[in-house]
Amino acid sequence: MSKLHLEFRHLRSIKAIAEAGGLARAAEMLNITQSALSHQIKGLEDQIGVELFVRRSKPMRLSPAGQRLLKLAERVLPEVETLEEEFRALKEGRTGRLHIAIECHACFEWLFPVLEQFRRAWPGIDVDIRPGLSFDGLPALAREEVDLVVTSDPEDIAGVTFTPLFDYEPVFVASALHPLAAKPFVEAEDFRDVTLITYPVDRGRLDVFTQLLTPARVEPRAIRQVELTAVILLLVASNRGVAVLPDWVVREVRYNSDYVTRPLTQPGLTKRLYAATRTEDAAKPFMAHVLRLMRSEPVKMQRKAG
């Protein structure tokens, strides 16, 4: 026997005839003419050299060779259909990858509720957060190692779109017993005699330095680095130091008598967060949805604080 040239349409035809019990109904199921289906099966039988159906029976019965092909069809076709559905979902933007790099240490506070909502709406999207790339996010985006970077420093990069998310206020946080608690606002000079508690990141990524202390050439008496927001707040409440955190982080302590929150400078400071994506990905339905969630979640958190 020459080499077998078996196509998916052959397997679909075998399965349809077995289910329908005849050529006419099977052709209707496959949306082809009866003569085309008969010609297709005859060509396959000529190639194999054996009959696939016992044509004298009603309904048509599969021969032993036909039974072997039916078993193959029942095993292979569901996998093919699954693959076709995956390709359709990819084309329609229902599956894909959303790996996120964060250049904002405190962003975990609002990002997790966003991703929880996103997961329920897009179960076919592979979501991951890559903190190891936190401070090399934009080059990683260009290399397609991540798909979205949360950053407060937009750059002019070809092929990258920066979508504004929201504005926030870096807020001074201290124990109610701290001497600076008596002030209506704090300024750069007020930090000379304090222990400043920060996240363990380069000061070029910390608002208190970039927005206030570095321009004023002020250095705190001491800096203590702490990984977790909850521990920072614990130390502040114990009067072990002061901190500067985004307003969405301190929403729950504004009304706690152990703490005070104050603006940085009399008018206060404002920063803007952006989501950087590859321009070609920005219009994907799932990407557009996660960007909407990223814009709305901090607003909800701030309303709760009010």
Backbone torsions as a table, in degrees:
resi	resn	phi	psi	omega
1	MET	NA	136.8	177.7
2	SER	-70.6	169.6	-178.0
3	LYS	-60.1	134.5	-176.3
4	LEU	-78.5	125.7	175.1
5	HIS	-106.5	93.7	-175.6
6	LEU	-105.2	129.7	-179.1
7	GLU	-114.3	160.6	178.6
8	PHE	-58.9	-33.8	-179.0
9	ARG	-64.5	-32.3	176.8
10	HIS	-64.1	-44.5	-179.3
11	LEU	-65.2	-39.3	178.6
12	ARG	-64.6	-37.9	-179.6
13	SER	-67.6	-45.2	178.3
14	ILE	-57.7	-45.6	-177.9
15	LYS	-66.0	-41.0	-179.2
16	ALA	-65.9	-42.9	179.8
17	ILE	-65.1	-40.5	178.6
18	ALA	-62.8	-38.9	-179.6
19	GLU	-75.3	-36.8	-174.9
20	ALA	-85.2	-27.2	180.0
21	GLY	81.9	7.3	179.1
22	GLY	-174.1	163.2	-176.2
23	LEU	-70.0	-39.0	-173.8
24	ALA	-62.5	-50.6	-178.5
25	ARG	-67.5	-38.2	179.5
26	ALA	-64.5	-41.3	178.5
27	ALA	-62.1	-38.5	177.8
28	GLU	-64.3	-42.6	178.5
29	MET	-61.9	-36.9	-176.9
30	LEU	-88.0	-6.2	179.4
31	ASN	63.2	40.3	173.4
32	ILE	-132.1	170.1	179.8
33	THR	-77.7	157.8	-179.6
34	GLN	-64.9	-38.1	-179.2
35	SER	-66.6	-36.8	178.5
36	ALA	-65.6	-39.5	179.4
37	LEU	-67.9	-43.1	179.4
38	SER	-62.3	-41.4	179.1
39	HIS	-64.4	-39.0	-179.8
40	GLN	-64.5	-45.5	-178.8
41	ILE	-67.4	-40.6	179.0
42	LYS	-62.7	-39.9	178.8
43	GLY	-64.5	-37.8	178.7
44	LEU	-68.6	-40.6	179.0
45	GLU	-65.1	-40.4	178.4
46	ASP	-62.7	-38.1	-179.8
47	GLN	-67.0	-42.5	-178.0
48	ILE	-77.5	-37.3	-179.0
49	GLY	95.5	6.9	177.4
50	VAL	-138.8	157.6	176.2
51	GLU	-76.4	144.9	178.6
52	LEU	-100.3	-18.4	-179.3
53	PHE	-133.3	150.0	170.1
54	VAL	-92.1	98.4	-170.0
55	ARG	-74.0	-21.9	-176.9
56	ARG	-75.5	-10.4	-178.4
57	SER	-91.7	151.4	173.5
58	LYS	-130.1	121.9	-4.8
59	PRO	-67.7	165.4	179.2
60	MET	-59.2	133.8	178.9
61	ARG	-110.3	148.3	175.8
62	LEU	-74.5	140.1	170.8
63	SER	-76.7	171.4	175.7
64	PRO	-54.9	-39.7	177.7
65	ALA	-65.6	-40.1	177.9
66	GLY	-63.7	-38.1	177.5
67	GLN	-61.6	-38.1	178.2
68	ARG	-64.1	-42.1	179.3
69	LEU	-68.2	-35.1	178.4
70	LEU	-64.0	-41.6	177.8
71	LYS	-61.5	-40.2	177.4
72	LEU	-63.6	-43.1	-179.6
73	ALA	-62.2	-42.2	-178.6
74	GLU	-68.0	-23.9	178.7
75	ARG	-87.6	-40.9	-172.3
76	VAL	-85.4	-43.1	-172.0
77	LEU	-61.2	-40.8	176.9
78	PRO	-60.0	-36.0	177.9
79	GLU	-67.7	-39.0	177.6
80	VAL	-64.6	-43.2	179.3
81	GLU	-63.1	-38.6	177.2
82	THR	-63.4	-42.7	178.8
83	LEU	-64.2	-41.5	178.2
84	GLU	-61.5	-41.1	179.2
85	GLU	-65.5	-38.8	177.2
86	GLU	-63.2	-41.2	178.7
87	PHE	-65.6	-40.2	177.3
88	ARG	-62.9	-42.2	-179.5
89	ALA	-64.7	-39.6	176.8
90	LEU	-62.3	-44.2	-179.5
91	LYS	-62.5	-37.0	-178.5
92	GLU	-87.6	-2.3	178.5
93	GLY	80.3	19.7	-179.0
94	ARG	-90.5	-15.9	172.6
95	THR	-128.1	163.0	-178.6
96	GLY	156.5	-159.1	-175.5
97	ARG	-132.0	136.8	175.4
98	LEU	-132.3	87.9	176.9
99	HIS	-101.9	127.3	-168.9
100	ILE	-115.3	134.9	170.4
101	ALA	-110.8	139.8	-174.7
102	ILE	-117.8	121.0	175.2
103	GLU	-98.0	16.7	-176.8
104	CYS	-134.8	105.2	-172.0
105	HIS	-59.6	-38.8	-177.2
106	ALA	-77.3	-5.1	-175.5
107	CYS	-66.4	-19.8	176.4
108	PHE	-56.0	-29.4	-175.7
109	GLU	-59.6	-36.6	179.3
110	TRP	-107.2	-16.5	-176.2
111	LEU	-72.9	-35.8	-178.0
112	PHE	-62.3	-44.2	174.6
113	PRO	-60.5	-35.2	176.8
114	VAL	-61.2	-48.7	-176.3
115	LEU	-69.8	-28.4	176.4
116	GLU	-66.9	-43.4	175.6
117	GLN	-64.4	-42.3	-178.1
118	PHE	-63.4	-41.6	-179.1
119	ARG	-58.8	-40.6	-179.5
120	ARG	-68.4	-34.3	-178.2
121	ALA	-81.1	-29.8	-174.6
122	TRP	-131.5	69.3	-177.2
123	PRO	-64.7	-17.8	-178.9
124	GLY	-86.7	-0.5	-178.9
125	ILE	-94.8	129.6	177.4
126	ASP	-80.6	111.1	-175.9
127	VAL	-106.0	136.3	176.8
128	ASP	-152.2	151.6	174.1
129	ILE	-114.2	130.8	-175.9
130	ARG	-111.5	79.1	-179.4
131	PRO	-64.7	-23.9	178.6
132	GLY	-63.3	-20.9	178.8
133	LEU	-101.9	14.3	-171.2
134	SER	-51.3	-38.0	-172.9
135	PHE	-114.4	20.0	171.4
136	ASP	-137.0	35.1	-169.5
137	GLY	-66.4	-46.7	-174.7
138	LEU	-66.7	-43.4	173.1
139	PRO	-60.8	-37.0	178.1
140	ALA	-64.5	-35.0	176.6
141	LEU	-63.8	-44.1	179.5
142	ALA	-64.3	-33.7	179.4
143	ARG	-82.8	0.8	-178.9
144	GLU	63.5	26.8	173.6
145	GLU	-82.1	-27.2	173.0
146	VAL	-131.9	166.6	-174.8
147	ASP	-116.6	-13.9	-179.5
148	LEU	-152.4	136.0	178.0
149	VAL	-123.8	126.2	174.2
150	VAL	-89.9	120.1	-173.6
151	THR	-147.5	156.3	173.8
152	SER	-109.2	9.4	-176.7
153	ASP	-125.9	80.0	179.4
154	PRO	-66.8	145.2	178.6
155	GLU	-129.8	161.3	177.1
156	ASP	-88.6	94.4	-175.9
157	ILE	-122.9	126.2	179.3
158	ALA	-61.1	132.5	177.4
159	GLY	82.6	4.1	179.8
160	VAL	-120.0	131.6	178.1
161	THR	-108.5	131.3	176.9
162	PHE	-105.1	114.2	179.9
163	THR	-99.4	119.5	177.4
164	PRO	-62.3	134.1	179.0
165	LEU	-99.4	-62.6	-179.4
166	PHE	-167.9	160.5	173.4
167	ASP	-94.8	146.5	176.6
168	TYR	-140.5	167.0	-178.8
169	GLU	-115.6	119.6	170.0
170	PRO	-67.7	127.2	-171.2
171	VAL	-119.2	137.0	174.0
172	PHE	-75.8	132.5	-180.0
173	VAL	-126.8	130.4	179.4
174	ALA	-145.5	164.0	172.4
175	SER	-65.7	147.9	176.1
176	ALA	-61.2	-18.4	179.6
177	LEU	-90.5	-5.1	-177.1
178	HIS	-73.4	143.4	179.4
179	PRO	-55.2	-33.7	-178.8
180	LEU	-74.0	-9.2	179.0
181	ALA	-63.7	-21.8	-178.5
182	ALA	-78.5	-13.0	-176.1
183	LYS	-86.7	144.5	177.9
184	PRO	-73.1	-23.9	175.9
185	PHE	-155.1	161.9	179.8
186	VAL	-117.8	153.1	-179.5
187	GLU	-124.1	173.9	-176.6
188	ALA	-55.1	-44.1	-177.2
189	GLU	-59.7	-27.2	-178.3
190	ASP	-66.0	-17.0	-176.2
191	PHE	-87.6	-6.3	-175.6
192	ARG	-63.5	-31.0	-174.1
193	ASP	-110.6	23.3	-177.2
194	VAL	-119.3	161.1	166.1
195	THR	-92.0	119.1	-179.0
196	LEU	-96.7	122.5	179.9
197	ILE	-97.0	121.9	-176.4
198	THR	-131.3	169.6	169.4
199	TYR	-71.2	156.4	-177.3
200	PRO	-81.3	66.4	-180.0
201	VAL	-132.6	165.5	178.3
202	ASP	-60.0	141.2	-176.6
203	ARG	-64.0	-19.2	174.5
204	GLY	-66.1	-11.3	177.6
205	ARG	-106.7	5.0	-177.6
206	LEU	-108.1	125.3	-175.9
207	ASP	-58.0	-38.0	-176.2
208	VAL	-61.3	-32.1	177.0
209	PHE	-83.0	-52.0	-174.5
210	THR	-65.3	-35.1	-174.2
211	GLN	-92.0	-23.7	-169.5
212	LEU	-132.1	-62.2	-167.4
213	LEU	-75.2	-44.9	-178.4
214	THR	-63.0	-47.2	176.7
215	PRO	-59.8	-32.6	-179.3
216	ALA	-88.3	-3.1	-179.4
217	ARG	56.7	45.4	178.5
218	VAL	-110.6	134.8	177.6
219	GLU	-117.7	126.8	177.0
220	PRO	-61.7	158.9	178.3
221	ARG	-60.5	-39.4	179.1
222	ALA	-152.3	155.5	176.0
223	ILE	-125.9	129.7	177.7
224	ARG	-119.7	124.1	-176.8
225	GLN	-99.5	132.1	-176.5
226	VAL	-135.9	136.4	-174.9
227	GLU	-74.3	-44.2	-169.4
228	LEU	-100.3	138.1	177.9
229	THR	-58.8	-42.4	-177.9
230	ALA	-60.9	-36.3	179.7
231	VAL	-73.2	-38.2	175.0
232	ILE	-56.2	-48.7	-178.5
233	LEU	-64.8	-36.1	178.1
234	LEU	-62.7	-44.8	-180.0
235	LEU	-67.1	-38.6	177.9
236	VAL	-63.4	-44.8	179.8
237	ALA	-62.1	-30.2	178.6
238	SER	-83.6	4.3	178.4
239	ASN	62.8	35.0	176.7
240	ARG	-90.6	-4.0	-179.5
241	GLY	165.0	-178.2	178.7
242	VAL	-120.9	166.5	-179.0
243	ALA	-143.1	162.2	169.8
244	VAL	-124.9	119.2	-175.5
245	LEU	-131.2	155.6	175.5
246	PRO	-61.7	150.6	-175.7
247	ASP	-60.6	-28.7	-179.7
248	TRP	-70.7	-23.2	179.7
249	VAL	-75.2	-37.3	-173.8
250	VAL	-92.7	10.9	-176.0
251	ARG	-57.6	-33.6	-175.2
252	GLU	-85.7	-15.8	-177.9
253	VAL	-99.4	-5.0	-178.4
254	ARG	-58.3	-32.0	-176.0
255	TYR	-109.6	16.9	176.5
256	ASN	-93.8	125.6	-174.0
257	SER	-67.7	-11.4	177.9
258	ASP	-76.3	-18.8	-173.4
259	TYR	-120.4	161.6	162.3
260	VAL	-129.8	147.1	172.9
261	THR	-121.7	137.0	-176.7
262	ARG	-136.3	151.6	174.7
263	PRO	-67.7	152.7	169.2
264	LEU	-88.5	113.2	-171.9
265	THR	71.5	161.5	-175.1
266	GLN	-61.4	-45.6	179.2
267	PRO	-77.6	-13.1	-175.5
268	GLY	84.0	162.0	179.0
269	LEU	-115.0	149.9	-180.0
270	THR	-131.6	138.0	175.2
271	LYS	-125.9	158.8	178.6
272	ARG	-122.9	133.9	175.0
273	LEU	-98.5	146.9	179.7
274	TYR	-127.9	154.8	168.4
275	ALA	-109.1	119.2	177.6
276	ALA	-95.5	127.8	177.4
277	THR	-134.4	159.4	170.6
278	ARG	-66.7	135.2	-174.0
279	THR	-56.0	-35.8	-178.7
280	GLU	-67.8	-22.0	-178.5
281	ASP	-93.1	-16.2	-169.7
282	ALA	-60.4	-30.5	-176.7
283	ALA	-90.4	-3.6	178.0
284	LYS	-60.5	138.5	-176.3
285	PRO	-54.6	-43.6	-177.5
286	PHE	-69.5	-33.1	178.6
287	MET	-69.1	-42.7	178.0
288	ALA	-60.7	-36.7	-179.2
289	HIS	-69.2	-45.2	-178.8
290	VAL	-65.8	-32.7	176.9
291	LEU	-66.5	-38.6	176.3
292	ARG	-62.9	-43.8	179.1
293	LEU	-63.3	-39.6	-179.8
294	MET	-64.7	-31.5	178.7
295	ARG	-77.3	-33.1	-172.2
296	SER	-89.3	-30.9	-175.0
297	GLU	-62.1	-45.9	178.4
298	PRO	-62.1	-33.3	177.4
299	VAL	-63.1	-42.8	178.2
300	LYS	-62.7	-40.8	-179.1
301	MET	-65.1	-39.0	-179.6
302	GLN	-69.5	-34.3	176.8
303	ARG	-65.2	-38.8	176.9
304	LYS	-60.8	-38.6	-179.8
305	ALA	-66.0	-32.8	179.5
306	GLY	-77.1	NA	NA
